[in-house]
């Protein structure tokens, strides 16, 4: 049982890493924070498409990671 949960935890962590690395950047660096910060805050939001799917995958895998971590700790 513990081995199975540890394998699921490893899979969840790999999915988190991959989904975060595949997401596009939200900022333009220092120049974006000085010049165009308001456009980012109120303007173009990608609610559909590739970034939205990666965001949902990241959220689900992060929740799974936390829950699996707590279950593994509770079993020890």
N, CA, C and O atoms as a Tinker XYZ file with bonds, in Angstrom:
   304  protein
     1  N      0.824000   -1.198000    0.000000    73     2
     2  CA     0.000000    0.000000    0.000000    64     1     3
     3  C      0.870000    1.264000    0.000000    63     2     4     5
     4  O      0.634000    2.200000   -0.764000    81     3
     5  N      1.886000    1.265000    0.882000    73     3     6
     6  CA     2.753000    2.437000    0.963000    64     5     7
     7  C      3.551000    2.619000   -0.326000    63     6     8     9
     8  O      3.776000    3.744000   -0.771000    81     7
     9  N      3.974000    1.510000   -0.917000    73     7    10
    10  CA     4.737000    1.594000   -2.163000    64     9    11
    11  C      3.876000    2.168000   -3.283000    63    10    12    13
    12  O      4.337000    2.994000   -4.071000    81    11
    13  N      2.634000    1.729000   -3.346000    73    11    14
    14  CA     1.703000    2.241000   -4.353000    64    13    15
    15  C      1.486000    3.739000   -4.188000    63    14    16    17
    16  O      1.467000    4.477000   -5.173000    81    15
    17  N      1.323000    4.193000   -2.947000    73    15    18
    18  CA     1.140000    5.622000   -2.691000    64    17    19
    19  C      2.403000    6.417000   -3.023000    63    18    20    21
    20  O      2.320000    7.544000   -3.511000    81    19
    21  N      3.558000    5.835000   -2.760000    73    19    22
    22  CA     4.811000    6.519000   -3.095000    64    21    23
    23  C      4.979000    6.655000   -4.611000    63    22    24    25
    24  O      5.481000    7.670000   -5.092000    81    23
    25  N      4.561000    5.632000   -5.361000    73    23    26
    26  CA     4.625000    5.707000   -6.822000    64    25    27
    27  C      3.669000    6.780000   -7.331000    63    26    28    29
    28  O      4.021000    7.547000   -8.226000    81    27
    29  N      2.462000    6.841000   -6.767000    73    27    30
    30  CA     1.514000    7.891000   -7.157000    64    29    31
    31  C      2.053000    9.283000   -6.825000    63    30    32    33
    32  O      1.852000   10.230000   -7.586000    81    31
    33  N      2.732000    9.400000   -5.697000    73    31    34
    34  CA     3.329000   10.678000   -5.307000    64    33    35
    35  C      4.426000   11.090000   -6.288000    63    34    36    37
    36  O      4.536000   12.262000   -6.648000    81    35
    37  N      5.230000   10.129000   -6.715000    73    35    38
    38  CA     6.280000   10.429000   -7.689000    64    37    39
    39  C      5.677000   10.855000   -9.026000    63    38    40    41
    40  O      6.173000   11.783000   -9.663000    81    39
    41  N      4.621000   10.188000   -9.446000    73    39    42
    42  CA     3.955000   10.555000  -10.700000    64    41    43
    43  C      3.357000   11.956000  -10.598000    63    42    44    45
    44  O      3.473000   12.754000  -11.529000    81    43
    45  N      2.715000   12.255000   -9.463000    73    43    46
    46  CA     2.122000   13.584000   -9.271000    64    45    47
    47  C      3.197000   14.664000   -9.290000    63    46    48    49
    48  O      2.977000   15.742000   -9.843000    81    47
    49  N      4.345000   14.393000   -8.698000    73    47    50
    50  CA     5.408000   15.402000   -8.684000    64    49    51
    51  C      5.992000   15.618000  -10.082000    63    50    52    53
    52  O      6.321000   16.748000  -10.442000    81    51
    53  N      6.122000   14.559000  -10.864000    73    51    54
    54  CA     6.615000   14.699000  -12.232000    64    53    55
    55  C      5.623000   15.494000  -13.083000    63    54    56    57
    56  O      6.024000   16.313000  -13.909000    81    55
    57  N      4.329000   15.250000  -12.878000    73    55    58
    58  CA     3.302000   15.985000  -13.623000    64    57    59
    59  C      3.312000   17.464000  -13.252000    63    58    60    61
    60  O      3.150000   18.321000  -14.121000    81    59
    61  N      3.499000   17.769000  -11.973000    73    59    62
    62  CA     3.581000   19.166000  -11.544000    64    61    63
    63  C      4.769000   19.859000  -12.210000    63    62    64    65
    64  O      4.634000   20.958000  -12.747000    81    63
    65  N      5.913000   19.218000  -12.172000    73    63    66
    66  CA     7.115000   19.817000  -12.760000    64    65    67
    67  C      6.929000   20.056000  -14.255000    63    66    68    69
    68  O      7.255000   21.129000  -14.763000    81    67
    69  N      6.407000   19.059000  -14.954000    73    67    70
    70  CA     6.237000   19.181000  -16.400000    64    69    71
    71  C      5.215000   20.256000  -16.758000    63    70    72    73
    72  O      5.440000   21.041000  -17.679000    81    71
    73  N      4.097000   20.297000  -16.038000    73    71    74
    74  CA     3.063000   21.269000  -16.383000    64    73    75
    75  C      3.502000   22.700000  -16.081000    63    74    76    77
    76  O      3.134000   23.624000  -16.807000    81    75
    77  N      4.277000   22.893000  -15.026000    73    75    78
    78  CA     4.769000   24.236000  -14.721000    64    77    79
    79  C      5.802000   24.674000  -15.755000    63    78    80    81
    80  O      5.813000   25.834000  -16.168000    81    79
    81  N      6.663000   23.763000  -16.171000    73    79    82
    82  CA     7.681000   24.129000  -17.157000    64    81    83
    83  C      7.090000   24.391000  -18.532000    63    82    84    85
    84  O      7.667000   25.154000  -19.307000    81    83
    85  N      5.958000   23.781000  -18.858000    73    83    86
    86  CA     5.348000   23.967000  -20.176000    64    85    87
    87  C      4.488000   25.226000  -20.263000    63    86    88    89
    88  O      4.146000   25.659000  -21.364000    81    87
    89  N      4.133000   25.822000  -19.124000    73    87    90
    90  CA     3.295000   27.010000  -19.145000    64    89    91
    91  C      4.081000   28.212000  -19.650000    63    90    92    93
    92  O      5.295000   28.311000  -19.467000    81    91
    93  N      3.350000   29.124000  -20.291000    73    91    94
    94  CA     4.007000   30.335000  -20.765000    64    93    95
    95  C      4.182000   31.322000  -19.617000    63    94    96    97
    96  O      3.485000   31.252000  -18.605000    81    95
    97  N      5.098000   32.217000  -19.791000    73    95    98
    98  CA     5.416000   33.193000  -18.765000    64    97    99
    99  C      4.289000   34.216000  -18.636000    63    98   100   101
   100  O      3.680000   34.595000  -19.637000    81    99
   101  N      4.012000   34.661000  -17.421000    73    99   102
   102  CA     2.961000   35.654000  -17.188000    64   101   103
   103  C      3.495000   37.073000  -17.145000    63   102   104   105
   104  O      2.715000   38.025000  -17.173000    81   103
   105  N      4.802000   37.232000  -17.079000    73   103   106
   106  CA     5.347000   38.584000  -16.952000    64   105   107
   107  C      6.351000   38.847000  -18.055000    63   106   108   109
   108  O      6.874000   37.929000  -18.686000    81   107
   109  N      6.601000   40.112000  -18.264000    73   107   110
   110  CA     7.580000   40.538000  -19.248000    64   109   111
   111  C      8.897000   40.920000  -18.587000    63   110   112   113
   112  O      9.729000   41.590000  -19.198000    81   111
   113  N      9.081000   40.508000  -17.378000    73   111   114
   114  CA    10.293000   40.875000  -16.657000    64   113   115
   115  C     10.121000   42.207000  -15.959000    63   114   116   117
   116  O      9.000000   42.611000  -15.650000    81   115
   117  N     11.208000   42.880000  -15.714000    73   115   118
   118  CA    11.184000   44.153000  -15.004000    64   117   119
   119  C     10.511000   45.243000  -15.821000    63   118   120   121
   120  O      9.811000   46.085000  -15.258000    81   119
   121  N     10.705000   45.248000  -17.133000    73   119   122
   122  CA    10.091000   46.284000  -17.959000    64   121   123
   123  C      8.569000   46.132000  -18.004000    63   122   124   125
   124  O      7.856000   47.129000  -18.120000    81   123
   125  N      8.071000   44.919000  -17.915000    73   123   126
   126  CA     6.626000   44.715000  -17.905000    64   125   127
   127  C      5.984000   45.198000  -16.625000    63   126   128   129
   128  O      4.843000   45.660000  -16.636000    81   127
   129  N      6.702000   45.098000  -15.525000    73   127   130
   130  CA     6.133000   45.569000  -14.270000    64   129   131
   131  C      6.118000   47.086000  -14.184000    63   130   132   133
   132  O      5.276000   47.654000  -13.488000    81   131
   133  N      7.025000   47.749000  -14.873000    73   131   134
   134  CA     7.067000   49.209000  -14.840000    64   133   135
   135  C      6.093000   49.796000  -15.865000    63   134   136   137
   136  O      5.330000   50.708000  -15.545000    81   135
   137  N      6.117000   49.285000  -17.066000    73   135   138
   138  CA     5.363000   49.918000  -18.141000    64   137   139
   139  C      3.960000   49.352000  -18.322000    63   138   140   141
   140  O      2.993000   50.111000  -18.377000    81   139
   141  N      3.836000   48.050000  -18.412000    73   139   142
   142  CA     2.554000   47.490000  -18.817000    64   141   143
   143  C      1.893000   46.613000  -17.788000    63   142   144   145
   144  O      1.274000   45.612000  -18.149000    81   143
   145  N      1.999000   46.944000  -16.530000    73   143   146
   146  CA     1.422000   46.114000  -15.485000    64   145   147
   147  C     -0.088000   46.117000  -15.481000    63   146   148   149
   148  O     -0.703000   45.103000  -15.149000    81   147
   149  N     -0.707000   47.235000  -15.843000    73   147   150
   150  CA    -2.167000   47.322000  -15.815000    64   149   151
   151  C     -2.793000   46.471000  -16.908000    63   150   152   153
   152  O     -3.879000   45.923000  -16.720000    81   151
   153  N     -2.130000   46.357000  -18.036000    73   151   154
   154  CA    -2.665000   45.534000  -19.128000    64   153   155
   155  C     -2.694000   44.071000  -18.726000    63   154   156   157
   156  O     -3.615000   43.338000  -19.089000    81   155
   157  N     -1.696000   43.653000  -17.985000    73   155   158
   158  CA    -1.673000   42.270000  -17.519000    64   157   159
   159  C     -2.764000   42.014000  -16.498000    63   158   160   161
   160  O     -3.373000   40.944000  -16.488000    81   159
   161  N     -3.009000   42.980000  -15.650000    73   159   162
   162  CA    -3.964000   42.790000  -14.579000    64   161   163
   163  C     -5.399000   42.804000  -15.086000    63   162   164   165
   164  O     -6.214000   41.993000  -14.647000    81   163
   165  N     -5.717000   43.702000  -15.995000    73   163   166
   166  CA    -7.095000   43.841000  -16.446000    64   165   167
   167  C     -7.317000   43.404000  -17.882000    63   166   168   169
   168  O     -8.459000   43.220000  -18.304000    81   167
   169  N     -6.256000   43.240000  -18.627000    73   167   170
   170  CA    -6.378000   43.011000  -20.065000    64   169   171
   171  C     -6.503000   41.561000  -20.448000    63   170   172   173
   172  O     -7.350000   40.826000  -19.940000    81   171
   173  N     -5.645000   41.172000  -21.350000    73   171   174
   174  CA    -5.734000   39.877000  -22.000000    64   173   175
   175  C     -5.556000   38.734000  -21.010000    63   174   176   177
   176  O     -4.471000   38.534000  -20.463000    81   175
   177  N     -6.623000   37.993000  -20.788000    73   175   178
   178  CA    -6.548000   36.813000  -19.951000    64   177   179
   179  C     -6.849000   35.612000  -20.811000    63   178   180   181
   180  O     -7.859000   35.588000  -21.515000    81   179
   181  N     -6.003000   34.631000  -20.767000    73   179   182
   182  CA    -6.220000   33.432000  -21.563000    64   181   183
   183  C     -7.072000   32.460000  -20.763000    63   182   184   185
   184  O     -6.555000   31.705000  -19.939000    81   183
   185  N     -8.368000   32.478000  -21.004000    73   183   186
   186  CA    -9.257000   31.611000  -20.252000    64   185   187
   187  C     -9.485000   30.288000  -20.953000    63   186   188   189
   188  O    -10.049000   29.362000  -20.370000    81   187
   189  N     -9.057000   30.191000  -22.186000    73   187   190
   190  CA    -9.230000   28.959000  -22.928000    64   189   191
   191  C     -7.911000   28.562000  -23.561000    63   190   192   193
   192  O     -6.979000   29.361000  -23.659000    81   191
   193  N     -7.854000   27.331000  -23.981000    73   191   194
   194  CA    -6.701000   26.895000  -24.743000    64   193   195
   195  C     -5.665000   26.167000  -23.923000    63   194   196   197
   196  O     -5.940000   25.606000  -22.862000    81   195
   197  N     -4.476000   26.199000  -24.457000    73   195   198
   198  CA    -3.354000   25.435000  -23.938000    64   197   199
   199  C     -2.988000   25.837000  -22.508000    63   198   200   201
   200  O     -2.783000   24.974000  -21.654000    81   199
   201  N     -2.907000   27.125000  -22.250000    73   199   202
   202  CA    -2.523000   27.591000  -20.913000    64   201   203
   203  C     -3.570000   27.249000  -19.862000    63   202   204   205
   204  O     -3.225000   26.943000  -18.721000    81   203
   205  N     -4.836000   27.299000  -20.235000    73   203   206
   206  CA    -5.893000   26.955000  -19.284000    64   205   207
   207  C     -5.847000   25.480000  -18.921000    63   206   208   209
   208  O     -6.031000   25.116000  -17.759000    81   207
   209  N     -5.602000   24.633000  -19.907000    73   207   210
   210  CA    -5.508000   23.200000  -19.639000    64   209   211
   211  C     -4.307000   22.906000  -18.741000    63   210   212   213
   212  O     -4.409000   22.114000  -17.804000    81   211
   213  N     -3.181000   23.538000  -19.023000    73   211   214
   214  CA    -1.996000   23.330000  -18.188000    64   213   215
   215  C     -2.210000   23.862000  -16.769000    63   214   216   217
   216  O     -1.704000   23.290000  -15.804000    81   215
   217  N     -2.955000   24.950000  -16.650000    73   215   218
   218  CA    -3.261000   25.472000  -15.319000    64   217   219
   219  C     -4.119000   24.524000  -14.511000    63   218   220   221
   220  O     -3.892000   24.338000  -13.315000    81   219
   221  N     -5.102000   23.925000  -15.157000    73   219   222
   222  CA    -5.961000   22.958000  -14.467000    64   221   223
   223  C     -5.197000   21.694000  -14.098000    63   222   224   225
   224  O     -5.390000   21.140000  -13.016000    81   223
   225  N     -4.329000   21.238000  -14.997000    73   223   226
   226  CA    -3.504000   20.063000  -14.705000    64   225   227
   227  C     -2.588000   20.337000  -13.519000    63   226   228   229
   228  O     -2.407000   19.475000  -12.660000    81   227
   229  N     -2.013000   21.530000  -13.470000    73   227   230
   230  CA    -1.146000   21.909000  -12.360000    64   229   231
   231  C     -1.914000   21.928000  -11.044000    63   230   232   233
   232  O     -1.422000   21.439000  -10.027000    81   231
   233  N     -3.113000   22.490000  -11.062000    73   231   234
   234  CA    -3.916000   22.564000   -9.846000    64   233   235
   235  C     -4.300000   21.177000   -9.343000    63   234   236   237
   236  O     -4.176000   20.886000   -8.153000    81   235
   237  N     -4.762000   20.331000  -10.242000    73   235   238
   238  CA    -5.192000   18.982000   -9.839000    64   237   239
   239  C     -4.013000   18.164000   -9.323000    63   238   240   241
   240  O     -4.131000   17.463000   -8.318000    81   239
   241  N     -2.885000   18.253000  -10.005000    73   239   242
   242  CA    -1.730000   17.475000   -9.563000    64   241   243
   243  C     -1.154000   18.017000   -8.254000    63   242   244   245
   244  O     -0.634000   17.244000   -7.450000    81   243
   245  N     -1.236000   19.309000   -8.029000    73   243   246
   246  CA    -0.770000   19.871000   -6.756000    64   245   247
   247  C     -1.649000   19.423000   -5.599000    63   246   248   249
   248  O     -1.146000   19.099000   -4.523000    81   247
   249  N     -2.964000   19.402000   -5.816000    73   247   250
   250  CA    -3.870000   18.915000   -4.771000    64   249   251
   251  C     -3.623000   17.431000   -4.504000    63   250   252   253
   252  O     -3.610000   16.999000   -3.352000    81   251
   253  N     -3.427000   16.656000   -5.567000    73   251   254
   254  CA    -3.137000   15.229000   -5.401000    64   253   255
   255  C     -1.827000   15.030000   -4.651000    63   254   256   257
   256  O     -1.725000   14.142000   -3.805000    81   255
   257  N     -0.826000   15.847000   -4.954000    73   255   258
   258  CA     0.462000   15.762000   -4.273000    64   257   259
   259  C      0.307000   16.022000   -2.775000    63   258   260   261
   260  O      0.858000   15.286000   -1.957000    81   259
   261  N     -0.435000   17.060000   -2.419000    73   259   262
   262  CA    -0.621000   17.398000   -1.005000    64   261   263
   263  C     -1.389000   16.304000   -0.279000    63   262   264   265
   264  O     -1.014000   15.902000    0.823000    81   263
   265  N     -2.468000   15.819000   -0.898000    73   263   266
   266  CA    -3.282000   14.775000   -0.260000    64   265   267
   267  C     -2.472000   13.496000   -0.096000    63   266   268   269
   268  O     -2.499000   12.878000    0.968000    81   267
   269  N     -1.756000   13.096000   -1.133000    73   267   270
   270  CA    -0.938000   11.878000   -1.034000    64   269   271
   271  C      0.161000   12.029000    0.017000    63   270   272   273
   272  O      0.465000   11.080000    0.739000    81   271
   273  N      0.746000   13.199000    0.103000    73   271   274
   274  CA     1.778000   13.436000    1.121000    64   273   275
   275  C      1.213000   13.288000    2.528000    63   274   276   277
   276  O      1.838000   12.671000    3.391000    81   275
   277  N      0.041000   13.847000    2.757000    73   275   278
   278  CA    -0.590000   13.748000    4.065000    64   277   279
   279  C     -0.990000   12.309000    4.394000    63   278   280   281
   280  O     -0.862000   11.875000    5.539000    81   279
   281  N     -1.470000   11.577000    3.403000    73   279   282
   282  CA    -1.854000   10.181000    3.635000    64   281   283
   283  C     -0.632000    9.341000    3.950000    63   282   284   285
   284  O     -0.684000    8.489000    4.837000    81   283
   285  N      0.466000    9.563000    3.242000    73   283   286
   286  CA     1.688000    8.798000    3.498000    64   285   287
   287  C      2.226000    9.096000    4.890000    63   286   288   289
   288  O      2.658000    8.187000    5.597000    81   287
   289  N      2.202000   10.359000    5.284000    73   287   290
   290  CA     2.669000   10.725000    6.620000    64   289   291
   291  C      1.771000   10.106000    7.685000    63   290   292   293
   292  O      2.265000    9.664000    8.723000    81   291
   293  N      0.469000   10.065000    7.448000    73   291   294
   294  CA    -0.459000    9.494000    8.419000    64   293   295
   295  C     -0.266000    7.981000    8.560000    63   294   296   297
   296  O     -0.520000    7.419000    9.626000    81   295
   297  N      0.179000    7.330000    7.495000    73   295   298
   298  CA     0.386000    5.877000    7.557000    64   297   299
   299  C      1.660000    5.505000    8.334000    63   298   300   301
   300  O      1.749000    4.408000    8.883000    81   299
   301  N      2.629000    6.403000    8.380000    73   299   302
   302  CA     3.876000    6.096000    9.099000    64   301   303
   303  C      3.730000    6.285000   10.534000    63   302   304
   304  O      4.682000    6.070000   11.285000    81   303
